[in-house]
């Protein structure tokens, strides 16, 4: 039984619109990951955006709880139901149906579609929710409905905002399987397993705690797919279900050993973490040292450490990937589409960790032998800093031994090393919420973007905001603020394309448009008023001035991605971009630096695409049709049911909401100016085209002409080669001259030791000292060299009682200097050239006295 499909089709039959799983990176700066099915509907529930045409929806949402405020990572492998990544089935009502229908739908699906026996089901409601209790009594005997307080059965989005009581459905897994003191309804045991939570959003909570009934209450539900699959398959642990067993069986095969009671936790951790790593990578979350990439790295390294316990000493995670695709690839196509890339990234990260895991485990075990109650914070930090062991990995290794880490000391060392603020996590999508945009939406709705077909438009000013986003009646001369037009040709920053600039004009005044941003669907342009006031309801000519050059760079980016795939392979995928009027920047996944030949090949391919005059075509298509056409999606971006597809001939088809040229010819020339690394597995190309490319070539030609003038040869390369040959010959002549003029003249034997003390005017006296030491068994040498107004002294000693450092310290003060060094080599500087003869005599006396 495909429970996922059964659930979605059930609610589709009840009039719900099926909504695709949103990306794991949410459009919400307060969250690190999408952690619940309602996240993508949060703005609807809060009223920040208008309710959709269809007020009911259903989804199967991928969720991650492994970082930030919601973190189940440390429990994975120790419990039957915690996961870093899981699937949440949900149905939602935005002011449409409420408790009566929500309860009826849940009961029908559980008892009819899933065919779960009624005698195994229990229900909980909030102790104040008589309405829910009465409705449930129509479906299940009231003796099986229990009341609990706020801790168990009340939900809120935060200290303020929508909230309400909730009701949960539990499944009894049997007294014969779980009979501990906590295996009761309301206890912490595993006998009674929560499978469905229905949240009744019926209040608005204010900052003083007051709850006011909402005019249109809503429904938010969630059912854990992994839990329900385990129940339907008659197993007591999620990891024993068909969602995980094929991965575990494959792992047993690779390890050459069957899972036992002692090591089953490691098998489960790896199976769970494989899923999280795979989906993060397929959606563009790489491995790194901060934010989401660091969480991905922590998960991978925890899995590798458990693989190490099973005997693995080389990468193995990628070999499990096909089993995951067999389980989930039919519903999540990105797993299959990104297969080779994900495998490659997994293997590279495993290789990095396997290089240090042996020495890390040795260091850990050595410290563990000396630990009674508290593991050293210094060693924990050393494991993190030098061996790549995240703190929670060390804590996880100590968990079975009931030993804590000295976290206070670890944190102090971390703060000392980094000396920087904790990384901030930023979601993709609209700009951060500033000001009361909920009010603006309610008053004016979302304004219309008409810029795809227009770079100027006669628009009406709907409203004006000051710099702090407070609504004002006018903006005066010299003032900066924001303007909302009824229909705007200005493109707002999105998808890597920078916001448009330009002007608002009429016959009386002009305002300069400095930027354009989108705030929860509202397109606002930042303006500075140059002459008389701007007023609400005023009609103006809105003129874009930078569009054409931005469009060239954006279109060139599409061609660049296609060229990179041709040269480097289909595993290349976009990891970020920036397009403005003067340049483009394209980040892409690739494990190593490109060669110069590859860079030139990519550049040539893009220019050939431009020369072919590929037509730039734009279509709006249903998302499934766009995918069938081969359109490339940017992972991490959210797409609706109908998408905008931009094509250039037969070489590039992409989902894109940006502005583009109508023909590749319009891009002009294309030059790659730099290729560099961004992070592990991510490279960056910077390039120019259009007028920026013209400026680039003019600068290059100007530089070339300057070089030609300097080398006095029209063939600049030949001229430079000749200069290099001349320099080489001059260096050789200089070395010979210095060698000839630098031979010491004062050598003598004292017993079996060669003693050299002299003034050398030319040559490298450091090299002379080294040469004497290399060419003699026993030697004491001190050379003095005048250098303009200064003096240099170098001493060496080999197999003698004379210590070079002491020798230099004794002589350097005579020439007004100081210095020192090792017993075998020392040097010093001085500033009194008149005393070098005196220094020479003193040096002779010192060496004779000490031999």
BATOR-284223 format. One record per residue (C-alpha): residue in three letters; x, y, z. Coordinates in steps of 0.05 Angstrom, whole numbers, plus 5000, padded with zeros to 4 digits. Example, Ala and Ser with C-alpha at 12.3 -4.5 7.8 and 13.67 -1.06 7.14 Angstrom:
BATOR-284223
ALA524649105156;SER527349795143;
This chain:
BATOR-284223
UNK500050005000;UNK502850684979;UNK500551075041;UNK503351735014;UNK499351674949;UNK493251414986;UNK493252015033;UNK494052544979;UNK488752234934;UNK483952174993;UNK484252915008;UNK484253094935;UNK477552734933;UNK475253194989;UNK476753814947;UNK483753944972;UNK489154194926;UNK495453754927;UNK501454194941;UNK508553954928;UNK513553894985;UNK517054564994;UNK524654604996;UNK528354415059;UNK530955125062;UNK524655515082;UNK522556215061;UNK522956405135;UNK529156715167;UNK526956465235;UNK527755735215;UNK533955345196;UNK530154805160;UNK522954655141;UNK520854265203;UNK513354165194;UNK508154125139;UNK505054795157;UNK511455195145;UNK509855365073;UNK502855595094;UNK505156015153;UNK504056685119;UNK496956465101;UNK495356265172;UNK498156925200;UNK494657345147;UNK501157615119;UNK498857415049;UNK491857335021;UNK488356665026;UNK488856244962;UNK483056124914;UNK482455414940;UNK482055485016;UNK483954755028;UNK490454395014;UNK494153735026;UNK501553565022;UNK506953065038;UNK512453515065;UNK519753315074;UNK522053575142;UNK528853625176;UNK529753675251;UNK537253665260;UNK539254385274;UNK536855045302;UNK531055035352;UNK528454355328;UNK533853825334;UNK532653065340;UNK539652875317;UNK542152625384;UNK536152155392;UNK536951805324;UNK539151085334;UNK536951065407;UNK529351105397;UNK524450765351;UNK521551385319;UNK526451975317;UNK529352175250;UNK533552745222;UNK529152735159;UNK521952505157;UNK515652585116;UNK509652945145;UNK502852825113;UNK498053405125;UNK491353715107;UNK489854445116;UNK483854905118;UNK484755655111;UNK478355905142;UNK474155365107;UNK472254735146;UNK473654655220;UNK473254135275;UNK467253735251;UNK470153585182;UNK477453545204;UNK475753005255;UNK471252635207;UNK476552625152;UNK481952375200;UNK477551825227;UNK475351595158;UNK482451555132;UNK485151195193;UNK479550685199;UNK477250595127;UNK483350735083;UNK488650485131;UNK483949975162;UNK486850065231;UNK482649695283;UNK478350165325;UNK479949775389;UNK487249985380;UNK485750735374;UNK485551265427;UNK484152015422;UNK486352615465;UNK483353315467;UNK484853945506;UNK481553935575;UNK477454555557;UNK475354315487;UNK468354045499;UNK466654155426;UNK472153685401;UNK470353175455;UNK463053165432;UNK464953105358;UNK469752525373;UNK464252175413;UNK460552075347;UNK466251655321;UNK469451305381;UNK467051095450;UNK467851685498;UNK471751235546;UNK477351235495;UNK477651995492;UNK482352305544;UNK483253035563;UNK490053355574;UNK492554065588;UNK496654585550;UNK503054185553;UNK500253615511;UNK494253895474;UNK495154635459;UNK499054925401;UNK501655625386;UNK506155915332;UNK509856345383;UNK508456815441;UNK503557175396;UNK499357005335;UNK494656425316;UNK493955875367;UNK488955365391;UNK487554685423;UNK489654055387;UNK487253345385;UNK491552725375;UNK490252015351;UNK494351465385;UNK495450745365;UNK496150215419;UNK502149775401;UNK500349265453;UNK501549115527;UNK505048485506;UNK510448905473;UNK510949495520;UNK509149435593;UNK513549935630;UNK511050455680;UNK510950995625;UNK507050555575;UNK500450895588;UNK496451445553;UNK500152095571;UNK506451715589;UNK513251735555;UNK513350995536;UNK512550705466;UNK506250305475;UNK501550875455;UNK504251175392;UNK501751855367;UNK500251805293;UNK496052425277;UNK495553125306;UNK489853595290;UNK491054325308;UNK484854765314;UNK487155485301;UNK481455865333;UNK484856425373;UNK489457025363;UNK494057095423;UNK496457795441;UNK502857985477;UNK499258015544;UNK496757305536;UNK489657485517;UNK486457005467;UNK481257295419;UNK477056835375;UNK479056855302;UNK473557055253;UNK475356475208;UNK478655895246;UNK483255425208;UNK485954715209;UNK493154465209;UNK494253725214;UNK500253265211;UNK501152505206;UNK508152195207;UNK508951745147;UNK514551325177;UNK510451165239;UNK504250965200;UNK508350525153;UNK511250155212;UNK504350035242;UNK501449795175;UNK507249315166;UNK506449045236;UNK513249255263;UNK514749615328;UNK520450045303;UNK520550525244;UNK527250245223;UNK524349545215;UNK519549805160;UNK520549785085;UNK522450515089;UNK529250325119;UNK530349575114;UNK532949555041;UNK538350055062;UNK540049655124;UNK540349005085;UNK545049325034;UNK549349595091;UNK549748895122;UNK552148635055;UNK557549175049;UNK559849085120;UNK559848325114;UNK556248245180;UNK549048185203;UNK546048705249;UNK545748475322;UNK542748745386;UNK549549055402;UNK550749415336;UNK543649535308;UNK543950265330;UNK549650405281;UNK545750095223;UNK539750525240;UNK543751165247;UNK546951055178;UNK540250895145;UNK537151515174;UNK542951985160;UNK543551735088;UNK536652015075;UNK538052695106;UNK544752765070;UNK541752555003;UNK535953045005;UNK540153625030;UNK545353514975;UNK540053424921;UNK537054094942;UNK543654474940;UNK545554435014;UNK552954235011;UNK557954075066;UNK561154655102;UNK563154965168;UNK557255425183;UNK549755425182;UNK545954895143;UNK552154615108;UNK555254495177;UNK549054105199;UNK549653685136;UNK556953555153;UNK555253365225;UNK550152865201;UNK554952555150;UNK560652505201;UNK556152185252;UNK554251665200;UNK561551545180;UNK563551465253;UNK558250915260;UNK560750605196;UNK567650615227;UNK564850215286;UNK562249705236;UNK569149625205;UNK568950105146;UNK575550455130;UNK573650765064;UNK567551125036;UNK561150715035;UNK555151185038;UNK554651284962;UNK554050524954;UNK547550554994;UNK544551104950;UNK541250664898;UNK537350314953;UNK534650984975;UNK532751164904;UNK528950514898;UNK524950694960;UNK523551434950;UNK525851634880;UNK519051514847;UNK516052084889;UNK522152534896;UNK525152574826;UNK530953014848;UNK534052394881;UNK534652054813;UNK536252684774;UNK541952874820;UNK544452164833;UNK551552214806;UNK552752894836;UNK550152684905;UNK554352054905;UNK560552454886;UNK559552964941;UNK558252424993;UNK564652054974;UNK568852684976;UNK566352865045;UNK567452155071;UNK574552155044;UNK575952805081;UNK573552515147;UNK576751825138;UNK583552165132;UNK583152395205;UNK578351905239;UNK583751405260;UNK587951925295;UNK581652245323;UNK579251585353;UNK586151465383;UNK586252155415;UNK579052045441;UNK580651355471;UNK587051605504;UNK583252165539;UNK577451705556;UNK582251255595;UNK583951845640;UNK576752095647;UNK572151945705;UNK566352425702;UNK567953005656;UNK571352945588;UNK576553485574;UNK573954095537;UNK580954205509;UNK581153505478;UNK573953585453;UNK576054235419;UNK582253905391;UNK578053345362;UNK573653875330;UNK579054345307;UNK584353845283;UNK580553195270;UNK573853455244;UNK569653155301;UNK563653595315;UNK562353695389;UNK555853305386;UNK559552715355;UNK564252695415;UNK558252755461;UNK554852185424;UNK560951735433;UNK560651875508;UNK553151785515;UNK553351035531;UNK558651155583;UNK554551705619;UNK560252195613;UNK559352935598;UNK563953395560;UNK566754035592;UNK562554455545;UNK564155105581;UNK571555015565;UNK570054795494;UNK565755415482;UNK571155865510;UNK576355575463;UNK571555625405;UNK570056355420;UNK577456505427;UNK578956195359;UNK573356475318;UNK572157145351;UNK566157245308;UNK558657225315;UNK554756595307;UNK552856485234;UNK546056765215;UNK541456335173;UNK537956655115;UNK532156365078;UNK531056445003;UNK525456854972;UNK522657534990;UNK526658055029;UNK526158025104;UNK519758285134;UNK520459025151;UNK514459435172;UNK507159235172;UNK506458925103;UNK500358545128;UNK496659215130;UNK499159405061;UNK496758745032;UNK489958825064;UNK489359545037;UNK492259484968;UNK493658754951;UNK499658554908;UNK501559024852;UNK502658784781;UNK509458704748;UNK509158914674;UNK516558934662;UNK517258314618;UNK514458714560;UNK515859424582;UNK521859834605;UNK517460444614;UNK510260494636;UNK505161014656;UNK503860814728;UNK499961074786;UNK502961154856;UNK498760714902;UNK502360894966;UNK508961174993;UNK513360945051;UNK519061295087;UNK525860965097;UNK523160585158;UNK517260315117;UNK512060745151;UNK506560965104;UNK506661715088;UNK502362165045;UNK508262455006;UNK515862444997;UNK518963134994;UNK524963394955;UNK531463064978;UNK527762525017;UNK528961775007;UNK523361275013;UNK519560714978;UNK514160754926;UNK508760244908;UNK506160314837;UNK499659994814;UNK503259694754;UNK510859704755;UNK516059574701;UNK521559524755;UNK523958814767;UNK525158654841;UNK531458294863;UNK530157544855;UNK533356914830;UNK540257224828;UNK538057814785;UNK539158494816;UNK533358984823;UNK532059504769;UNK533960234776;UNK531260824736;UNK526761424747;UNK519661664760;UNK518162264716;UNK512662754698;UNK512663464672;UNK514263754742;UNK519363314775;UNK523762704775;UNK525262174828;UNK531261704820;UNK529660964830;UNK535760674867;UNK533459964878;UNK527459504873;UNK525658964924;UNK519958484937;UNK516758455006;UNK511757875014;UNK509357944943;UNK509258714941;UNK514059024891;UNK517059664921;UNK522160134889;UNK526860544932;UNK526861264908;UNK530461914922;UNK526362534904;UNK530563024863;UNK525363574854;UNK518263734878;UNK514263254922;UNK511762554903;UNK504462454923;UNK499761864930;UNK495061754869;UNK499862144824;UNK500961884754;UNK508261824732;UNK512461534676;UNK516360954706;UNK522860864666;UNK527860294674;UNK534960484654;UNK539259864668;UNK534859294642;UNK538159134576;UNK545059014605;UNK542358604663;UNK538358184614;UNK544658044574;UNK548357794635;UNK542357374659;UNK541557044591;UNK549056924588;UNK548556564655;UNK543556064624;UNK548255934566;UNK554155864614;UNK550655334655;UNK549354934592;UNK556555004569;UNK559054774638;UNK554754154634;UNK557554004564;UNK564754074587;UNK564553824659;UNK558653344658;UNK551353334678;UNK553053294752;UNK554354054750;UNK548654434782;UNK547455154801;UNK549255344873;UNK547956094868;UNK548356674820;UNK548657434813;UNK546957834751;UNK547358584746;UNK548859084691;UNK556459014694;UNK557858274709;UNK555357584724;UNK557357104778;UNK555556364775;UNK556855864830;UNK556455134811;UNK557854454841;UNK564454144819;UNK569753804862;UNK576054134836;UNK578854744800;UNK577654784725;UNK583754734680;UNK585455314634;UNK583454874575;UNK576554744606;UNK575555484620;UNK577255664548;UNK572755114521;UNK566855364563;UNK568156084540;UNK568555864467;UNK562055464473;UNK558256064502;UNK560856514446;UNK558856004394;UNK551755974423;UNK551556734418;UNK554156724347;UNK548756224327;UNK543456744345;UNK539356264388;UNK532256524398;UNK530356694470;UNK523356414480;UNK519056474542;UNK513156024559;UNK508555924619;UNK507355184627;UNK504454694678;UNK510354474721;UNK509853744699;UNK509953944626;UNK515954394639;UNK519753814671;UNK517953364612;UNK520853894566;UNK527453834605;UNK527154494641;UNK532454564695;UNK529954774764;UNK534155154815;UNK533954714877;UNK532055114938;UNK527155544899;UNK519655464906;UNK515355374844;UNK507955384834;UNK503654944790;UNK504855394730;UNK512055604717;UNK515656084671;UNK520555714625;UNK526156074588;UNK529255714528;UNK535155884482;UNK534655444420;UNK536254724435;UNK541754844486;UNK538355154547;UNK531455044580;UNK530655314651;UNK525355524701;UNK526456274709;UNK522656884730;UNK527957374707;UNK528657824646;UNK532357614584;UNK534457814514;UNK530157594456;UNK536057314417;UNK542957074439;UNK546057544388;UNK544058124434;UNK548957874488;UNK554958084446;UNK561757814468;UNK562657374530;UNK569157334571;UNK570656924634;UNK574657384680;UNK575856904738;UNK574856194762;UNK575656054837;UNK573355634895;UNK567755824941;UNK567455234989;UNK568554484987;UNK565354234923;UNK563154914898;UNK566755334844;UNK565256034820;UNK565856344751;UNK565757094741;UNK564557364671;UNK562457974630;UNK558458084567;UNK555158654529;UNK557859354544;UNK561859074602;UNK565358604554;UNK566959194509;UNK570059564567;UNK573858934586;UNK576858864517;UNK578659604514;UNK582359544580;UNK585958914555;UNK587959264490;UNK590359874528;UNK594559434574;UNK597359064514;UNK599359714480;UNK602759944543;UNK606659294546;UNK608659354472;UNK611160054487;UNK615159824547;UNK618359214513;UNK619359604448;UNK616859034406;UNK610258984368;UNK610158244385;UNK609158334460;UNK610157594477;UNK616657564438;UNK618958214471;UNK617657934540;UNK621257294524;UNK627357694502;UNK627258104566;UNK626757464607;UNK632857184571;UNK636657834583;UNK634857814657;UNK637057094662;UNK643857264630;UNK644857874675;UNK643357454737;UNK648356944716;UNK653657484704;UNK652157794772;UNK652757134808;UNK659457004775;UNK662057694792;UNK659757634864;UNK662856944870;UNK669557194843;UNK669657814888;UNK667057484950;UNK672356964964;UNK674857045036;UNK682257195042;UNK683257045116;UNK683156295127;UNK687455925176;UNK687755255211;UNK687455225287;UNK688954505302;UNK684154105259;UNK679054685255;UNK678655175197;UNK677655885222;UNK675056435175;UNK674157155198;UNK673757695144;UNK670358295114;UNK666758125049;UNK664458705006;UNK660458314953;UNK656457674949;UNK651657294992;UNK655157195058;UNK649656735085;UNK650956265026;UNK658456315038;UNK657656115111;UNK653255525090;UNK658255315036;UNK663955315087;UNK659854895136;UNK657954405081;UNK665154355055;UNK668854255121;UNK668453755178;UNK670354275230;UNK669655015217;UNK668455675254;UNK666756265207;UNK664456985218;UNK663657455159;UNK662358205160;UNK659358585102;UNK658359335094;UNK651559505062;UNK651360255050;UNK650760575118;UNK649359915152;UNK653159275170;UNK651258545165;UNK654557985206;UNK653657235196;UNK656956685237;UNK657155935231;UNK660055355271;UNK660654615257;UNK663554105306;UNK667154645348;UNK666654925418;UNK664855605389;UNK657455765392;UNK655456205333;UNK649956545373;UNK654656745429;UNK659856975378;UNK654957445343;UNK652357725409;UNK659457895429;UNK661358245364;UNK654958585339;UNK654959135393;UNK661659395367;UNK658259615301;UNK652159875339;UNK647759275328;UNK644958655359;UNK642757955341;UNK643557225357;UNK641656535335;UNK643055795343;UNK649755495363;UNK650955295290;UNK648455925256;UNK647156645275;UNK646557335244;UNK646058065264;UNK645558765237;UNK649259395255;UNK649260135237;UNK656460375247;UNK660660205185;UNK666860565214;UNK667760015266;UNK667959405220;UNK675559325225;UNK675059345301;UNK669458835298;UNK673758385254;UNK679558385304;UNK674858255362;UNK671857675324;UNK678657365314;UNK680357435388;UNK673657125409;UNK674556505366;UNK681756395388;UNK679756465461;UNK674155955454;UNK677355405412;
